Every structure is written in C-alpha cells, then in structure tokens.
Amino acid sequence: MEDFLSGIELLARLDVLIALFIGSVGGVIIGAIPGVGPAVAIAILLPATFSLEPIVGLTMLLGIYGSSMYGGALPAVLINTPGTAVNALTSYDGYPMTQRGEANRALSLAYSASFWGGIFGILCLILLSPVLAIVAPMFGSREIFLAALLGIILVIFAHRGQVLAAGMLAMFGIFLQTVGLDAVTYTQRYTFDLSWLSSGVNLIVVVLGLFALSQAFVLLVSPDEAPEATHVKGRPTSGIKEVMGNKRVATAAGGFGVLMGMIPGTGEFTAQFMSYTYAQKTSKNPDEFGKGSPEGLIASEAANNAVPAAAMIPLLALGIPGEALTAMMLSVFYIHNVIPGPALFQNNIDLVYALYIALILLNVIVFAFLLVSTNVLTKVIQIPTRFLGVLILVLSFVGVYSLRNSLTDCMMAAGFGVFGLILKRLNLPIVPIVLGMVLGGIMEVKLRSAMARVKTPMDMIDRPIAFILFLLILLVIGLHIRTEIREIRAKLPEEDHDVHDTQLR
C-alpha cells in the first residue's frame, strides 16, 4: 500500500499530469489522421523526452501509445480508412454501420469497447504485479539472454509468409547495434576507419529514419488527398449500454489482447483476428460480421486496446520489448539510467505503480475527450496528405539534429528513411530491424555476463527458468516447422491436380 501511495505521489505533479494530458489528447489526434500513426509520433517526440524526467517522458509516450488506437477508429468508421494499421478490422463493421446511417452508434461502440479493453488490460497488469515482483528476480543473465532470443524468434515467426525476410532484417538490426567502439574491449567494430561510425549507429536515428522519414516520403510521393468525413449526430454515450450487453465478447476480446500483448512479436493484429474469429464463431448472427455487426466492432476494439498495458509486462519485468513502440520507450528508460527488469521492482516500484495509474488516467482522459470532441476531430481527417508529409519531414530532421547537433546523424536518418520507403514499397516489415537492435544489444551484454560462469553449453540451461525458456524456444521452432510442412503438403495435391488437368487438355 505504501508503494502504491508513493506511485500516486510521483504522478500527482503538474508537469507529469500535463505531459499525460498532452500525450493522451495528442495520441487521439494523431491516430485520427490516416497515414501518420503512433510510431511516427513517438519517433519524433523521442529526442524531446530525453531532456525530461523519466516519469514525465514516459507518461507522455504512454499517452500516445495507449490513445492512438482510440483515434484510429474514427476514420475507420467514417471513411473506411483506418487511422492506424491496427484499426483495420474496425472498418469491417464500422463503415457499413455508417453507410446505414448509424455512424454515432458505431463510434460510440468503438469508444466504449476500447475503454473496456484498456481498463481490462490494466487490471490484469496490476493483478500480475505481485507475480512479476516474485518471478523477475529469478531471471539472471542466462535467463534474460534466452528470453531475448525467444523474443526475436517470435517476432520473426510472427511475419507469416515473410519469415526469411523478417529474419534477415532482424539480423541486420543485430548487426547495426554492434557497429562502433566496443564498450568492453575498446576496439573498433565494423567502422572501416570511418570516424563518424566510431560512436555507433544511434537507435533513435534509425527509428526516426525507418518510421518517421519513410512515412513522410510515402506521403510526399503519393497523390495529395483530403478525405471528407461525415458529421456525427446523436448521443456519444449510447454504446456503453450495448457493450455491457455484450460482456462475453468484450471480456474474451480483452483476454486475447492481454495474452497476445505479453508475447513478443504478436501484438494487436493477432489479438484482433483471434478475438474477431471467436466472436463470429460464437455469435447467434455470424452472417452479419463484415456487414455492420456490433459484436465484430466490439471484438476488434476491445482486443487492440487491451494490448498496450499487457505489452508493458515483458518490458517492465525483463526489460524486453515486444514491438517497436515499447522498444522506443525502453530507450527513455536507458537514457535516464533506469533499467527495466528485476531490479526495477526492487528499487523503483513507485515508478511502476505510477505507470499503472497513468495508464488508467489516460483511458479516462481519452474517453471523456472523445465524448465531447468527435465532430471537431473529423476536421483533422481532412488535412492534406502532402502537408502532413512536409510537417513530418521537418519535425523529424529537427528531432535528429537535436540529439547530438550532428549533420551526419541527419544524413544517416535520411538514408534509413529511403531504406524504409523501399521496404514499404516491397511490403517488407520494418519492426524486426528495430527489435533486432534493441534485443541484440540486450543479448550481447547478458551473454558476456553469463559466459563468466558457463564452462559447457549445458551450463546455459542448468537452472529451472533457463531450461523452461530453452524448451519454449525448441517448441516454437518445432511448431513453426510443423506448420510450414503442413502448408507445403496442402499445396502439393493442388499442384499435382493442376498438372494433371494440363496434361488432359
């Protein structure tokens, strides 16, 4: 109880509350603008948060992370264009409801389901905290190394149909973090006698290039658009009662969101599809899904908003991010020498509780803001895309230059921006690069620390948790190979049948 009160005291400061409000409202606005998304906003704001106290910077980023999906439902429902990528399923049932003249009902359902999912995820996080506090200290260097390795494997395998590309990009990310001066041996690694590579490749430069600058380039080379949005009429609270009437679907969706949020590399997309599939299979009206089903809308929004709180579990307990946004938050911890992991629950438990309370407050702030500002936000949807591109471009370069007042960083960011644009045009994933850099750094440090006590390969897994993690790695790889073999076998009869038909002709 004393730790909880300390968390409230840490949060009950004017600068922290202002940062939380700016992040929460700003995240809604950013989410409502198609083509931007939270990753771009967090990447641009990262350099600014480094000069702030950890609690101030983290609450601002948490606000953006936790609220953007609320805002992303607005264009998904009104103009059939998801504001963020994870609102794609929202448009399946939200837009048909708008076409039927039920835009207010659809938005109210989306907001209410999002609020339900967000609070459900936070309550699960709080209930799991005592377990985390007990389990986290059991993780030594070997366990964290194996957990990070498992995280990278899950991230790679999560990109179905692009596993080879995701693996190569993750390895590229691991390679990038090795460039520069080795902190232990003080030797140059992969610098090729270039002085500007001696300080290494900065994670924030890479993040701003791959996410912000690449998106700016995409918007600038695409046709200029300013979509029109429907004016919404009616009571914005009408969906609360309807969500409460579908508690089974909403609770199951929140459960899928929590489960998938805790597993690195899965996140909102998997949670949404599992939740949506469950809701459709157990519905009394499955034919309505995709045509304006309230259950489908609730399943989608409750699932994706339960993920952010759950994604904080591996980040806080082990210092292992599950996706790009939590990887960016991890850099804020590191810059202030606050290291997530076992020591965090022992030395900074008040910060942990402050983040939990901040997550609850941001959901309340966002829900209240949306109830009074929906029609104002429809104006945000109509911002021309090329104007957005120029704005993101300028803010990104300002952010990169402010890191170290270096034009070299700006040129490197521009290079990664072009690389990110190429990856997007080829429909290849960007996230594995960032997670490769973050998790690769963790793996290198922990492996070096563990090797001092490891004499044989079996010593790496001679402790219970390490052995369990090793078995999980083998299980994940085995299941993936089994799935691939099944898919290949399923295709073979079809190909043989096509060849037979060709011969008959």
C-alpha positions in Angstrom: 0.0 0.0 0.0 2.9 2.3 0.8 4.4 1.7 -2.6 1.0 2.4 -4.3 0.8 5.8 -2.4 4.3 6.6 -3.5 3.3 6.0 -7.1 0.3 8.4 -6.7 2.7 11.0 -5.2 5.1 10.6 -8.1 2.3 11.0 -10.6 0.5 13.9 -8.8 2.7 16.6 -10.2 1.7 19.3 -12.5 4.3 18.6 -15.1 3.5 14.9 -15.1 -0.2 15.5 -15.5 0.3 18.0 -18.3 2.6 15.5 -20.1 0.0 12.8 -19.7 -2.8 15.0 -21.0 -0.8 16.2 -24.0 0.2 12.6 -24.8 -3.4 11.3 -24.4 -5.1 14.0 -26.4 -2.2 14.2 -28.9 -2.4 10.4 -29.4 -6.1 10.6 -30.3 -5.5 13.4 -32.8 -2.5 11.5 -34.4 -4.5 8.3 -34.5 -7.3 10.1 -36.3 -5.0 11.2 -39.1 -4.7 8.4 -41.7 -1.0 7.9 -42.7 0.7 9.0 -39.5 0.3 6.6 -36.6 1.8 6.4 -33.1 5.2 5.1 -34.3 5.8 8.2 -36.3 4.7 10.5 -33.4 6.7 8.7 -30.8 9.8 8.6 -33.0 9.5 12.4 -33.5 9.0 13.1 -29.7 11.7 10.7 -28.5 14.6 13.3 -28.7 12.5 15.8 -26.7 11.7 13.3 -23.9 15.4 12.6 -23.2 15.7 16.0 -21.5 12.7 15.3 -19.3 12.5 13.3 -16.1 11.7 9.6 -16.7 8.2 9.8 -15.3 7.4 12.9 -17.4 8.8 11.5 -20.7 7.3 8.0 -20.2 3.8 9.3 -19.3 3.8 11.4 -22.5 4.8 8.4 -24.7 2.4 6.1 -22.8 -0.4 8.6 -23.6 0.3 8.5 -27.3 0.8 4.7 -27.3 -2.4 4.0 -25.3 -4.7 6.5 -27.0 -3.8 6.4 -30.7 -6.0 3.3 -31.3 -9.0 5.2 -29.9 -8.4 7.9 -32.5 -7.7 5.4 -35.3 -11.3 4.1 -35.0 -12.7 7.5 -36.2 -11.5 7.4 -39.8 -12.0 3.6 -39.9 -15.7 4.1 -39.1 -16.4 7.3 -41.0 -14.3 7.0 -44.3 -13.3 3.3 -44.3 -9.7 4.2 -43.8 -8.0 3.0 -40.6 -6.2 5.8 -38.8 -3.7 3.3 -37.5 -2.8 -0.1 -39.0 -4.4 -2.0 -36.1 -7.8 -0.4 -36.7 -8.2 -2.3 -40.0 -10.8 -4.7 -38.6 -12.7 -1.8 -37.1 -13.6 -0.7 -40.6 -15.1 -4.1 -41.5 -18.2 -3.5 -39.4 -17.8 0.2 -38.5 -18.1 1.6 -42.0 -21.1 -0.5 -43.0 -22.9 0.9 -40.0 -22.0 4.5 -41.1 -23.5 3.6 -44.6 -26.7 2.6 -42.8 -26.8 6.0 -41.1 -25.5 4.6 -37.7 -22.2 6.5 -37.5 -22.9 7.7 -34.0 -23.7 4.2 -32.8 -20.6 2.7 -34.4 -18.3 5.3 -32.9 -19.9 5.1 -29.5 -19.4 1.3 -29.6 -15.8 1.7 -30.7 -15.0 4.2 -27.9 -16.8 2.1 -25.2 -15.2 -1.2 -26.3 -11.8 0.5 -26.4 -12.3 1.8 -22.9 -13.4 -1.6 -21.7 -10.4 -3.3 -23.3 -8.0 -0.7 -22.0 -9.2 -0.9 -18.4 -9.3 -4.7 -18.6 -5.7 -4.9 -19.7 -4.6 -2.5 -16.9 -6.4 -4.5 -14.2 -4.7 -7.7 -15.5 -1.3 -5.9 -15.4 -1.9 -4.8 -11.8 -3.1 -8.2 -10.7 0.0 -9.8 -12.2 2.4 -7.3 -10.5 2.9 -9.4 -7.3 3.8 -12.4 -9.5 6.2 -10.2 -11.5 7.8 -8.9 -8.4 8.4 -12.5 -7.3 9.5 -14.0 -10.6 11.5 -11.2 -12.0 14.4 -11.5 -9.5 14.8 -15.2 -10.6 15.9 -14.0 -14.0 19.7 -13.8 -14.2 21.9 -13.1 -17.3 21.3 -16.5 -18.8 17.5 -16.3 -18.4 17.3 -12.8 -19.9 19.5 -13.8 -22.8 17.3 -16.8 -23.6 14.1 -14.6 -23.1 15.5 -12.0 -25.6 16.4 -14.8 -28.0 12.9 -16.2 -27.7 11.5 -12.7 -28.3 13.5 -12.3 -31.6 12.3 -15.8 -32.8 8.7 -14.9 -32.0 9.0 -11.6 -33.8 10.4 -13.3 -36.9 7.9 -16.1 -36.9 5.0 -13.6 -36.4 5.5 -12.4 -40.0 3.8 -15.3 -41.7 4.8 -15.6 -45.4 7.8 -13.3 -44.8 9.8 -15.3 -42.2 13.0 -15.3 -44.2 12.9 -11.6 -44.9 12.0 -10.8 -41.3 14.9 -13.0 -40.1 17.3 -11.2 -42.4 16.1 -7.8 -41.3 16.3 -8.8 -37.6 19.9 -10.0 -38.2 20.6 -6.6 -39.9 19.3 -4.9 -36.8 21.6 -7.0 -34.5 24.5 -6.1 -36.8 23.7 -2.4 -36.6 24.0 -2.4 -32.8 27.5 -3.9 -33.0 28.9 -1.1 -35.1 31.2 1.3 -33.2 33.5 1.2 -30.2 33.2 -2.0 -28.1 32.5 -0.9 -24.6 34.4 -3.8 -23.0 37.5 -4.3 -25.2 37.6 -0.7 -26.6 38.2 -2.0 -30.1 36.6 -0.7 -33.3 33.9 -2.9 -34.8 32.8 -2.6 -38.4 33.8 1.1 -38.6 36.1 0.7 -41.6 38.3 3.5 -40.2 35.4 6.0 -40.6 35.4 8.4 -37.7 31.7 9.1 -37.9 31.0 5.4 -37.2 33.1 5.2 -34.1 30.2 6.3 -31.9 28.0 3.6 -33.4 24.6 3.7 -35.1 22.1 5.6 -32.8 18.8 3.8 -32.2 16.8 7.0 -32.4 18.4 8.0 -35.7 17.4 4.6 -37.1 13.8 4.8 -35.6 13.2 8.3 -36.9 14.5 7.3 -40.4 12.7 4.0 -40.7 9.3 5.2 -39.2 9.0 9.0 -39.5 11.1 9.9 -42.6 10.0 6.9 -44.6 6.3 7.7 -43.9 7.0 11.4 -44.9 8.5 10.2 -48.2 5.5 7.9 -48.7 3.0 10.8 -48.2 5.1 13.1 -50.4 5.3 10.8 -53.4 1.6 9.7 -53.1 -1.3 11.7 -54.7 -2.4 14.6 -52.5 -5.7 13.7 -50.7 -8.0 15.5 -48.2 -10.8 13.0 -47.5 -14.3 14.1 -46.5 -15.8 12.9 -43.2 -19.5 12.5 -42.2 -20.8 14.9 -39.5 -21.9 12.7 -36.5 -25.2 13.3 -34.7 -26.6 11.7 -31.6 -25.6 10.8 -28.0 -22.0 9.6 -27.9 -22.6 7.5 -24.8 -25.2 5.2 -26.4 -22.7 2.4 -27.0 -21.8 1.9 -23.3 -25.0 0.0 -22.6 -24.6 -2.0 -25.8 -21.0 -3.1 -24.8 -22.3 -4.1 -21.3 -24.9 -6.2 -23.1 -22.1 -8.0 -24.9 -19.8 -8.6 -21.9 -18.9 -12.1 -23.1 -17.5 -10.8 -26.3 -15.8 -7.8 -24.7 -14.2 -9.9 -21.9 -13.0 -12.6 -24.3 -11.5 -9.8 -26.6 -9.8 -8.2 -23.6 -8.4 -11.6 -22.7 -7.0 -12.2 -26.2 -5.5 -8.7 -26.1 -3.7 -9.4 -22.7 -2.4 -12.8 -23.8 -1.1 -11.6 -27.1 0.3 -8.4 -25.6 2.5 -10.4 -23.3 4.0 -12.4 -26.1 6.7 -10.5 -28.1 6.1 -10.2 -31.8 2.3 -10.9 -31.8 0.5 -7.8 -30.5 -2.7 -6.1 -31.8 -3.1 -7.9 -35.1 -3.1 -11.4 -33.8 -5.2 -10.4 -30.8 -7.8 -8.8 -33.1 -8.1 -11.7 -35.5 -8.3 -14.2 -32.7 -11.0 -12.1 -31.0 -12.9 -11.4 -34.2 -12.9 -15.1 -35.2 -14.0 -16.2 -31.7 -16.8 -13.6 -31.7 -18.0 -14.7 -35.2 -17.9 -18.4 -34.4 -19.9 -18.0 -31.1 -22.3 -15.4 -32.4 -26.0 -16.0 -33.0 -25.8 -13.9 -36.1 -22.4 -14.8 -37.8 -23.6 -13.7 -41.2 -23.7 -10.0 -40.0 -19.9 -9.9 -39.5 -18.3 -7.7 -42.1 -21.7 -6.1 -42.8 -22.1 -3.9 -39.7 -22.1 -6.3 -36.7 -21.9 -4.6 -33.3 -20.2 -7.8 -31.9 -17.5 -7.6 -34.6 -16.8 -4.0 -33.8 -16.6 -4.7 -30.0 -14.3 -7.7 -30.5 -11.9 -5.7 -32.7 -11.6 -2.5 -30.5 -11.6 -4.3 -27.1 -8.8 -6.6 -28.2 -6.4 -4.0 -29.6 -6.8 -1.6 -26.7 -6.0 -4.3 -24.1 -2.6 -4.9 -25.7 -0.7 -1.8 -24.6 -1.0 -2.5 -20.9 -0.1 -6.2 -21.4 2.9 -5.2 -23.6 4.3 -3.4 -20.6 4.6 -6.8 -18.7 7.8 -8.1 -20.5 9.1 -4.6 -20.8 9.0 -3.8 -17.1 9.7 -7.3 -15.7 12.5 -8.3 -18.1 13.4 -5.2 -20.0 12.4 -7.0 -23.2 10.2 -5.0 -25.6 7.6 -6.9 -27.6 7.3 -4.5 -30.5 8.6 -1.2 -31.9 6.7 1.2 -29.6 7.8 -0.4 -26.4 11.3 -0.6 -27.8 11.2 3.2 -28.2 10.0 3.5 -24.6 12.9 1.3 -23.5 15.4 3.9 -24.8 13.8 6.5 -22.5 14.5 4.2 -19.5 18.1 3.7 -20.6 18.9 7.3 -21.2 17.9 8.1 -17.6 19.8 5.0 -16.3 16.6 3.4 -15.1 17.0 -0.2 -16.3 13.7 -2.2 -16.6 14.0 -5.7 -15.3 14.2 -7.5 -12.0 15.9 -4.5 -10.2 13.1 -2.2 -11.3 10.6 -3.9 -9.0 13.1 -3.8 -6.1 14.5 -0.3 -6.5 11.8 1.7 -8.4 8.5 0.1 -7.5 6.9 3.5 -7.1 7.7 4.3 -10.8 6.0 1.0 -11.8 2.8 1.9 -9.8 2.9 5.4 -11.2 2.9 4.0 -14.8 -0.1 1.7 -13.9 -2.1 4.7 -12.6 -1.1 6.7 -15.6 -2.5 4.0 -17.9 -5.8 4.2 -16.1 -5.9 8.0 -16.2 -5.1 8.1 -19.9 -8.1 5.9 -20.7 -10.4 8.1 -18.7 -9.0 11.3 -20.3 -9.3 9.9 -23.8 -12.8 8.5 -23.3 -14.0 11.8 -21.9 -12.3 13.8 -24.6 -13.8 11.7 -27.4 -17.3 12.1 -26.0 -17.1 15.9 -26.5 -14.9 16.3 -29.5 -15.8 13.8 -32.2 -17.0 16.3 -34.7 -14.0 18.5 -34.1 -11.7 15.5 -34.8 -13.5 14.9 -38.2 -11.7 18.1 -39.4 -8.4 16.5 -38.6 -9.1 13.7 -41.0 -9.3 16.3 -43.8 -5.7 17.5 -43.5 -4.0 17.2 -47.0 -1.6 14.3 -47.0 1.3 16.2 -48.6 1.1 18.9 -46.0 1.4 16.1 -43.4 4.4 14.7 -45.2 6.3 18.1 -45.2 5.4 18.6 -41.5 6.7 15.1 -40.5 9.8 15.6 -42.6 10.7 18.9 -40.9 9.9 17.7 -37.4 12.0 14.5 -37.9 15.1 16.4 -39.0 14.7 18.8 -36.1 14.5 15.8 -33.8 17.5 14.0 -35.3 19.7 17.2 -35.2 18.8 17.9 -31.6 20.2 14.6 -30.5 23.9 15.5 -31.0 23.8 18.6 -33.2 25.2 16.4 -35.9 24.5 16.7 -39.7 25.9 13.2 -40.0 23.0 11.9 -38.0 20.6 13.7 -40.3 22.2 12.1 -43.4 22.1 8.7 -41.7 18.4 9.2 -40.8 17.7 10.2 -44.4 19.4 7.0 -45.6 17.4 4.9 -43.3 14.3 6.8 -44.4 14.9 5.9 -48.0 15.6 2.3 -46.9 12.3 2.3 -45.0 10.5 3.6 -48.1 11.9 0.8 -50.2 10.9 -1.8 -47.5 7.3 -0.3 -47.5 7.1 -0.4 -51.3 8.2 -4.1 -51.2 5.7 -4.8 -48.4 8.5 -5.9 -46.1 8.5 -5.5 -42.3 10.4 -2.7 -40.6 9.8 -3.7 -37.0 12.4 -6.6 -37.0 15.2 -4.1 -37.6 14.4 -2.0 -34.5 13.8 -5.0 -32.3 17.0 -6.6 -33.6 18.9 -3.5 -32.5 17.3 -3.4 -29.0 17.2 -7.2 -28.3 20.6 -7.8 -29.9 22.2 -5.3 -27.5 20.5 -7.0 -24.5 21.6 -10.4 -25.7 25.2 -9.3 -26.2 25.5 -7.8 -22.7 23.8 -10.7 -21.0 25.7 -13.4 -22.9 29.0 -11.8 -21.9 27.9 -11.6 -18.3 26.7 -15.2 -18.4 29.8 -16.7 -20.1 31.9 -15.9 -16.9 30.0 -18.7 -15.2 29.4 -21.0 -18.2 32.0 -23.8 -18.8 30.0 -26.1 -21.0 27.0 -25.5 -23.3 24.7 -27.3 -20.8 25.6 -24.8 -18.1 23.5 -22.2 -20.0 20.3 -24.2 -19.2 21.2 -25.8 -15.9 18.7 -23.6 -14.0 14.9 -24.2 -14.0 13.8 -21.0 -15.7 16.6 -21.1 -18.2 15.7 -24.7 -19.1 12.0 -23.8 -19.5 12.9 -20.9 -21.8 15.2 -23.3 -23.8 12.3 -25.8 -24.2 10.0 -22.9 -25.3 12.5 -21.9 -28.0 12.6 -25.5 -29.2 8.8 -25.8 -29.1 8.3 -22.5 -31.0 10.8 -23.6 -33.7 9.3 -27.1 -33.9 5.7 -25.8 -34.2 6.7 -23.4 -36.9 8.5 -26.1 -38.9 5.4 -28.4 -38.5 3.1 -25.6 -39.8 5.4 -25.0 -42.8 5.5 -28.7 -43.7 1.6 -28.9 -43.4 1.3 -25.9 -45.7 3.7 -27.4 -48.3 1.8 -30.7 -48.2 -1.5 -28.9 -48.6 -0.2 -27.2 -51.7 1.2 -30.3 -53.3 -2.1 -32.1 -54.2 -3.4 -28.8 -55.7 -0.3 -28.5 -57.9 -0.5 -32.2 -58.9 -4.1 -31.7 -59.8 -3.3 -28.6 -62.0 -0.6 -30.6 -63.8 -3.0 -33.5 -64.4 -5.6 -31.1 -65.8 -3.0 -29.5 -68.1 -1.9 -32.9 -69.5 -5.6 -33.9 -70.2 -6.0 -30.7 -72.2 
